Amino acid sequence: MNADAFLGFLTVVVLFLLLAGPALLGLHHERRTDRQLRAARATSESFRPQKSSSRATVPSTATWYAEGRRSKKLVSS
C-alpha cells in the first residue's frame, strides 16, 4: 500500500467517524438507558406487586387553576 492510498483510506475513516460517531454514541447511550430501565422495572416488580387504588385521585393545583381559567373565559365571552 503506497502513502497516497493510505492517506485516502485514513481520510475516509476519519470522515466516517466524524459523521457517524455522534449517532453511534447516541445509540449506545439509548441502549444503556433501556437496559437500566428494564432492570429497574424488574427489580421494582419483584418487590411489590402493583395494586389498583380504589381511592379517587385529587387534581393537581395546575389542573385546578387551568380549569378555573377555562370556565372564566367561557363566562366572560
N, CA, C and O atoms as a printed pandas DataFrame, in Angstrom:
     atom_number atom_name residue_name chain_id  residue_number  x_coord  y_coord  z_coord
0              1         N          MET        A               1    0.855   -1.167    0.000
1              2        CA          MET        A               1    0.000    0.000    0.000
2              3         C          MET        A               1    0.903    1.232    0.000
3              4         O          MET        A               1    1.763    1.380    0.868
4              5         N          ASN        A               2    0.704    2.099   -0.963
5              6        CA          ASN        A               2    1.547    3.300   -1.003
6              7         C          ASN        A               2    0.977    4.389   -0.092
7              8         O          ASN        A               2   -0.109    4.225    0.465
8              9         N          ALA        A               3    1.693    5.484    0.060
9             10        CA          ALA        A               3    1.329    6.537    1.012
10            11         C          ALA        A               3    0.036    7.231    0.617
11            12         O          ALA        A               3   -0.766    7.569    1.487
12            13         N          ASP        A               4   -0.187    7.455   -0.685
13            14        CA          ASP        A               4   -1.416    8.133   -1.126
14            15         C          ASP        A               4   -2.657    7.294   -0.830
15            16         O          ASP        A               4   -3.679    7.832   -0.403
16            17         N          ALA        A               5   -2.577    6.002   -1.049
17            18        CA          ALA        A               5   -3.714    5.123   -0.771
18            19         C          ALA        A               5   -4.002    5.090    0.727
19            20         O          ALA        A               5   -5.156    5.113    1.154
20            21         N          PHE        A               6   -2.943    5.037    1.506
21            22        CA          PHE        A               6   -3.130    5.008    2.964
22            23         C          PHE        A               6   -3.750    6.303    3.471
23            24         O          PHE        A               6   -4.640    6.274    4.321
24            25         N          LEU        A               7   -3.282    7.445    2.954
25            26        CA          LEU        A               7   -3.850    8.728    3.365
26            27         C          LEU        A               7   -5.315    8.848    2.924
27            28         O          LEU        A               7   -6.140    9.397    3.655
28            29         N          GLY        A               8   -5.630    8.346    1.753
29            30        CA          GLY        A               8   -7.020    8.346    1.295
30            31         C          GLY        A               8   -7.894    7.488    2.184
31            32         O          GLY        A               8   -8.994    7.894    2.561
32            33         N          PHE        A               9   -7.410    6.303    2.520
33            34        CA          PHE        A               9   -8.137    5.409    3.411
34            35         C          PHE        A               9   -8.323    6.049    4.781
35            36         O          PHE        A               9   -9.414    5.996    5.349
36            37         N          LEU        A              10   -7.274    6.645    5.307
37            38        CA          LEU        A              10   -7.336    7.296    6.608
38            39         C          LEU        A              10   -8.326    8.465    6.588
39            40         O          LEU        A              10   -9.059    8.679    7.553
40            41         N          THR        A              11   -8.342    9.211    5.493
41            42        CA          THR        A              11   -9.280   10.329    5.348
42            43         C          THR        A              11  -10.723    9.831    5.373
43            44         O          THR        A              11  -11.580   10.422    6.031
44            45         N          VAL        A              12  -10.984    8.748    4.656
45            46        CA          VAL        A              12  -12.342    8.187    4.621
46            47         C          VAL        A              12  -12.759    7.699    6.010
47            48         O          VAL        A              12  -13.898    7.914    6.424
48            49         N          VAL        A              13  -11.853    7.050    6.726
49            50        CA          VAL        A              13  -12.174    6.547    8.064
50            51         C          VAL        A              13  -12.459    7.700    9.022
51            52         O          VAL        A              13  -13.404    7.631    9.808
52            53         N          VAL        A              14  -11.654    8.753    8.965
53            54        CA          VAL        A              14  -11.853    9.904    9.850
54            55         C          VAL        A              14  -13.172   10.594    9.532
55            56         O          VAL        A              14  -13.911   10.958   10.447
56            57         N          LEU        A              15  -13.485   10.780    8.242
57            58        CA          LEU        A              15  -14.759   11.409    7.866
58            59         C          LEU        A              15  -15.940   10.551    8.317
59            60         O          LEU        A              15  -16.947   11.078    8.791
60            61         N          PHE        A              16  -15.819    9.230    8.169
61            62        CA          PHE        A              16  -16.893    8.343    8.619
62            63         C          PHE        A              16  -17.111    8.480   10.125
63            64         O          PHE        A              16  -18.250    8.563   10.586
64            65         N          LEU        A              17  -16.021    8.502   10.886
65            66        CA          LEU        A              17  -16.155    8.629   12.347
66            67         C          LEU        A              17  -16.729    9.989   12.736
67            68         O          LEU        A              17  -17.502   10.079   13.690
68            69         N          LEU        A              18  -16.368   11.035   12.021
69            70        CA          LEU        A              18  -16.921   12.356   12.330
70            71         C          LEU        A              18  -18.420   12.420   12.049
71            72         O          LEU        A              18  -19.173   13.058   12.785
72            73         N          LEU        A              19  -18.843   11.758   10.983
73            74        CA          LEU        A              19  -20.269   11.804   10.625
74            75         C          LEU        A              19  -21.102   10.786   11.400
75            76         O          LEU        A              19  -22.206   11.104   11.840
76            77         N          ALA        A              20  -20.594    9.585   11.569
77            78        CA          ALA        A              20  -21.386    8.525   12.200
78            79         C          ALA        A              20  -21.139    8.423   13.699
79            80         O          ALA        A              20  -21.935    7.806   14.406
80            81         N          GLY        A              21  -20.073    9.004   14.194
81            82        CA          GLY        A              21  -19.718    8.885   15.605
82            83         C          GLY        A              21  -20.796    9.353   16.560
83            84         O          GLY        A              21  -21.153    8.611   17.475
84            85         N          PRO        A              22  -21.336   10.567   16.386
85            86        CA          PRO        A              22  -22.383   11.020   17.311
86            87         C          PRO        A              22  -23.625   10.113   17.302
87            88         O          PRO        A              22  -24.225    9.867   18.348
88            89         N          ALA        A              23  -23.998    9.626   16.130
89            90        CA          ALA        A              23  -25.156    8.734   16.057
90            91         C          ALA        A              23  -24.878    7.416   16.769
91            92         O          ALA        A              23  -25.742    6.885   17.466
92            93         N          LEU        A              24  -23.675    6.894   16.593
93            94        CA          LEU        A              24  -23.323    5.635   17.256
94            95         C          LEU        A              24  -23.243    5.809   18.772
95            96         O          LEU        A              24  -23.658    4.924   19.521
96            97         N          LEU        A              25  -22.716    6.938   19.224
97            98        CA          LEU        A              25  -22.674    7.202   20.668
98            99         C          LEU        A              25  -24.088    7.356   21.230
99           100         O          LEU        A              25  -24.375    6.867   22.322
100          101         N          GLY        A              26  -24.969    8.028   20.496
101          102        CA          GLY        A              26  -26.354    8.174   20.941
102          103         C          GLY        A              26  -27.061    6.834   21.029
103          104         O          GLY        A              26  -27.814    6.576   21.968
104          105         N          LEU        A              27  -26.812    5.987   20.042
105          106        CA          LEU        A              27  -27.411    4.650   20.050
106          107         C          LEU        A              27  -26.933    3.852   21.253
107          108         O          LEU        A              27  -27.719    3.166   21.906
108          109         N          HIS        A              28  -25.646    3.945   21.539
109          110        CA          HIS        A              28  -25.083    3.252   22.705
110          111         C          HIS        A              28  -25.721    3.769   23.995
111          112         O          HIS        A              28  -26.057    2.987   24.884
112          113         N          HIS        A              29  -25.884    5.084   24.090
113          114        CA          HIS        A              29  -26.497    5.683   25.285
114          115         C          HIS        A              29  -27.947    5.229   25.447
115          116         O          HIS        A              29  -28.373    4.905   26.556
116          117         N          GLU        A              30  -28.710    5.202   24.347
117          118        CA          GLU        A              30  -30.111    4.768   24.395
118          119         C          GLU        A              30  -30.226    3.311   24.841
119          120         O          GLU        A              30  -31.084    2.976   25.658
120          121         N          ARG        A              31  -29.369    2.453   24.309
121          122        CA          ARG        A              31  -29.431    1.039   24.679
122          123         C          ARG        A              31  -29.080    0.843   26.151
123          124         O          ARG        A              31  -29.692    0.017   26.829
124          125         N          ARG        A              32  -28.087    1.606   26.653
125          126        CA          ARG        A              32  -27.722    1.508   28.061
126          127         C          ARG        A              32  -28.874    1.979   28.947
127          128         O          ARG        A              32  -29.163    1.367   29.975
128          129         N          THR        A              33  -29.532    3.073   28.545
129          130        CA          THR        A              33  -30.674    3.584   29.312
130          131         C          THR        A              33  -31.818    2.572   29.315
131          132         O          THR        A              33  -32.440    2.339   30.351
132          133         N          ASP        A              34  -32.095    1.969   28.155
133          134        CA          ASP        A              34  -33.149    0.955   28.087
134          135         C          ASP        A              34  -32.837   -0.228   29.000
135          136         O          ASP        A              34  -33.725   -0.747   29.677
136          137         N          ARG        A              35  -31.572   -0.652   29.016
137          138        CA          ARG        A              35  -31.163   -1.757   29.873
138          139         C          ARG        A              35  -31.370   -1.411   31.344
139          140         O          ARG        A              35  -31.844   -2.240   32.121
140          141         N          GLN        A              36  -31.012   -0.181   31.723
141          142        CA          GLN        A              36  -31.177    0.244   33.115
142          143         C          GLN        A              36  -32.648    0.331   33.496
143          144         O          GLN        A              36  -33.030   -0.060   34.599
144          145         N          LEU        A              37  -33.478    0.844   32.584
145          146        CA          LEU        A              37  -34.914    0.930   32.878
146          147         C          LEU        A              37  -35.529   -0.454   33.018
147          148         O          LEU        A              37  -36.350   -0.684   33.907
148          149         N          ARG        A              38  -35.136   -1.380   32.144
149          150        CA          ARG        A              38  -35.656   -2.737   32.226
150          151         C          ARG        A              38  -35.263   -3.393   33.551
151          152         O          ARG        A              38  -36.070   -4.078   34.180
152          153         N          ALA        A              39  -34.022   -3.176   33.963
153          154        CA          ALA        A              39  -33.550   -3.753   35.227
154          155         C          ALA        A              39  -34.289   -3.134   36.414
155          156         O          ALA        A              39  -34.661   -3.842   37.349
156          157         N          ALA        A              40  -34.502   -1.826   36.381
157          158        CA          ALA        A              40  -35.212   -1.161   37.475
158          159         C          ALA        A              40  -36.659   -1.620   37.534
159          160         O          ALA        A              40  -37.198   -1.830   38.621
160          161         N          ARG        A              41  -37.294   -1.778   36.381
161          162        CA          ARG        A              41  -38.684   -2.234   36.355
162          163         C          ARG        A              41  -38.780   -3.655   36.904
163          164         O          ARG        A              41  -39.692   -3.962   37.672
164          165         N          ALA        A              42  -37.856   -4.510   36.521
165          166        CA          ALA        A              42  -37.872   -5.891   37.010
166          167         C          ALA        A              42  -37.638   -5.928   38.513
167          168         O          ALA        A              42  -38.256   -6.729   39.213
168          169         N          THR        A              43  -36.758   -5.076   39.015
169          170        CA          THR        A              43  -36.485   -5.031   40.451
170          171         C          THR        A              43  -37.700   -4.527   41.222
171          172         O          THR        A              43  -38.057   -5.094   42.254
172          173         N          SER        A              44  -38.338   -3.462   40.726
173          174        CA          SER        A              44  -39.483   -2.906   41.458
174          175         C          SER        A              44  -40.682   -3.852   41.418
175          176         O          SER        A              44  -41.450   -3.913   42.379
176          177         N          GLU        A              45  -40.852   -4.587   40.325
177          178        CA          GLU        A              45  -41.981   -5.521   40.245
178          179         C          GLU        A              45  -41.759   -6.723   41.149
179          180         O          GLU        A              45  -42.718   -7.326   41.630
180          181         N          SER        A              46  -40.504   -7.073   41.381
181          182        CA          SER        A              46  -40.252   -8.223   42.240
182          183         C          SER        A              46  -40.463   -7.882   43.714
183          184         O          SER        A              46  -40.752   -8.774   44.512
184          185         N          PHE        A              47  -40.322   -6.600   44.093
185          186        CA          PHE        A              47  -40.510   -6.206   45.487
186          187         C          PHE        A              47  -41.971   -6.032   45.860
187          188         O          PHE        A              47  -42.382   -6.447   46.944
188          189         N          ARG        A              48  -42.759   -5.431   44.993
189          190        CA          ARG        A              48  -44.166   -5.213   45.338
190          191         C          ARG        A              48  -45.045   -5.383   44.105
191          192         O          ARG        A              48  -44.778   -4.792   43.058
192          193         N          PRO        A              49  -46.077   -6.178   44.230
193          194        CA          PRO        A              49  -47.000   -6.288   43.105
194          195         C          PRO        A              49  -47.823   -5.009   42.979
195          196         O          PRO        A              49  -48.098   -4.338   43.973
196          197         N          GLN        A              50  -48.208   -4.680   41.762
197          198        CA          GLN        A              50  -48.995   -3.471   41.552
198          199         C          GLN        A              50  -50.428   -3.699   42.004
199          200         O          GLN        A              50  -51.045   -4.714   41.680
200          201         N          LYS        A              51  -50.946   -2.733   42.760
201          202        CA          LYS        A              51  -52.318   -2.812   43.232
202          203         C          LYS        A              51  -53.077   -1.625   42.671
203          204         O          LYS        A              51  -52.545   -0.519   42.582
204          205         N          SER        A              52  -54.297   -1.859   42.301
205          206        CA          SER        A              52  -55.100   -0.734   41.833
206          207         C          SER        A              52  -55.684   -0.020   43.043
207          208         O          SER        A              52  -56.094   -0.659   44.013
208          209         N          SER        A              53  -55.719    1.262   42.984
209          210        CA          SER        A              53  -56.210    2.054   44.104
210          211         C          SER        A              53  -57.700    2.308   43.936
211          212         O          SER        A              53  -58.153    2.671   42.850
212          213         N          SER        A              54  -58.453    2.120   44.994
213          214        CA          SER        A              54  -59.882    2.402   44.930
214          215         C          SER        A              54  -60.165    3.856   45.311
215          216         O          SER        A              54  -61.291    4.335   45.175
216          217         N          ARG        A              55  -59.131    4.550   45.788
217          218        CA          ARG        A              55  -59.289    5.929   46.209
218          219         C          ARG        A              55  -59.279    6.865   45.002
219          220         O          ARG        A              55  -58.480    6.681   44.084
220          221         N          ALA        A              56  -60.143    7.849   44.997
221          222        CA          ALA        A              56  -60.182    8.799   43.886
222          223         C          ALA        A              56  -58.954    9.700   43.952
223          224         O          ALA        A              56  -58.456   10.013   45.034
224          225         N          THR        A              57  -58.479   10.108   42.798
225          226        CA          THR        A              57  -57.300   10.976   42.772
226          227         C          THR        A              57  -57.726   12.432   42.873
227          228         O          THR        A              57  -58.804   12.809   42.414
228          229         N          VAL        A              58  -56.883   13.233   43.468
229          230        CA          VAL        A              58  -57.139   14.659   43.625
230          231         C          VAL        A              58  -56.383   15.394   42.529
231          232         O          VAL        A              58  -55.197   15.131   42.330
232          233         N          PRO        A              59  -57.035   16.316   41.804
233          234        CA          PRO        A              59  -56.321   17.021   40.749
234          235         C          PRO        A              59  -55.240   17.920   41.327
235          236         O          PRO        A              59  -55.348   18.415   42.449
236          237         N          SER        A              60  -54.200   18.117   40.534
237          238        CA          SER        A              60  -53.104   18.960   40.997
238          239         C          SER        A              60  -53.524   20.425   40.967
239          240         O          SER        A              60  -54.555   20.770   40.391
240          241         N          THR        A              61  -52.726   21.278   41.587
241          242        CA          THR        A              61  -53.005   22.715   41.609
242          243         C          THR        A              61  -53.033   23.277   40.197
243          244         O          THR        A              61  -53.876   24.116   39.878
244          245         N          ALA        A              62  -52.120   22.821   39.349
245          246        CA          ALA        A              62  -52.074   23.312   37.974
246          247         C          ALA        A              62  -53.362   22.959   37.226
247          248         O          ALA        A              62  -53.890   23.778   36.474
248          249         N          THR        A              63  -53.866   21.742   37.433
249          250        CA          THR        A              63  -55.112   21.340   36.776
250          251         C          THR        A              63  -56.266   22.183   37.294
251          252         O          THR        A              63  -57.096   22.645   36.511
252          253         N          TRP        A              64  -56.327   22.387   38.596
253          254        CA          TRP        A              64  -57.393   23.182   39.194
254          255         C          TRP        A              64  -57.360   24.609   38.649
255          256         O          TRP        A              64  -58.404   25.172   38.320
256          257         N          TYR        A              65  -56.164   25.197   38.554
257          258        CA          TYR        A              65  -56.022   26.563   38.051
258          259         C          TYR        A              65  -56.449   26.649   36.590
259          260         O          TYR        A              65  -57.153   27.582   36.204
260          261         N          ALA        A              66  -56.023   25.672   35.767
261          262        CA          ALA        A              66  -56.378   25.688   34.350
262          263         C          ALA        A              66  -57.882   25.554   34.158
263          264         O          ALA        A              66  -58.462   26.223   33.302
264          265         N          GLU        A              67  -58.520   24.690   34.950
265          266        CA          GLU        A              67  -59.970   24.524   34.845
266          267         C          GLU        A              67  -60.680   25.819   35.216
267          268         O          GLU        A              67  -61.649   26.203   34.561
268          269         N          GLY        A              68  -60.214   26.489   36.247
269          270        CA          GLY        A              68  -60.813   27.755   36.658
270          271         C          GLY        A              68  -60.664   28.818   35.584
271          272         O          GLY        A              68  -61.602   29.573   35.324
272          273         N          ARG        A              69  -59.504   28.885   34.961
273          274        CA          ARG        A              69  -59.275   29.867   33.897
274          275         C          ARG        A              69  -60.180   29.579   32.701
275          276         O          ARG        A              69  -60.720   30.501   32.089
276          277         N          ARG        A              70  -60.341   28.304   32.373
277          278        CA          ARG        A              70  -61.178   27.938   31.237
278          279         C          ARG        A              70  -62.633   28.327   31.492
279          280         O          ARG        A              70  -63.296   28.854   30.598
280          281         N          SER        A              71  -63.133   28.075   32.694
281          282        CA          SER        A              71  -64.531   28.394   32.979
282          283         C          SER        A              71  -64.752   29.910   33.004
283          284         O          SER        A              71  -65.823   30.372   32.609
284          285         N          LYS        A              72  -63.776   30.689   33.454
285          286        CA          LYS        A              72  -63.922   32.147   33.454
286          287         C          LYS        A              72  -63.963   32.680   32.028
287          288         O          LYS        A              72  -64.701   33.623   31.743
288          289         N          LYS        A              73  -63.173   32.085   31.124
289          290        CA          LYS        A              73  -63.186   32.523   29.737
290          291         C          LYS        A              73  -64.563   32.293   29.118
291          292         O          LYS        A              73  -65.060   33.138   28.373
292          293         N          LEU        A              74  -65.175   31.155   29.425
293          294        CA          LEU        A              74  -66.486   30.846   28.858
294          295         C          LEU        A              74  -67.545   31.814   29.397
295          296         O          LEU        A              74  -68.437   32.225   28.654
296          297         N          VAL        A              75  -67.457   32.173   30.651
297          298        CA          VAL        A              75  -68.440   33.059   31.244
298          299         C          VAL        A              75  -68.287   34.461   30.717
299          300         O          VAL        A              75  -69.290   35.115   30.431
300          301         N          SER        A              76  -67.052   34.957   30.576
301          302        CA          SER        A              76  -66.838   36.359   30.185
302          303         C          SER        A              76  -67.083   36.593   28.707
303          304         O          SER        A              76  -67.257   37.748   28.319
304          305         N          SER        A              77  -67.107   35.585   27.861
305          306        CA          SER        A              77  -67.284   35.837   26.426
306          307         C          SER        A              77  -68.709   35.881   25.973
307          308         O          SER        A              77  -68.975   36.086   24.789
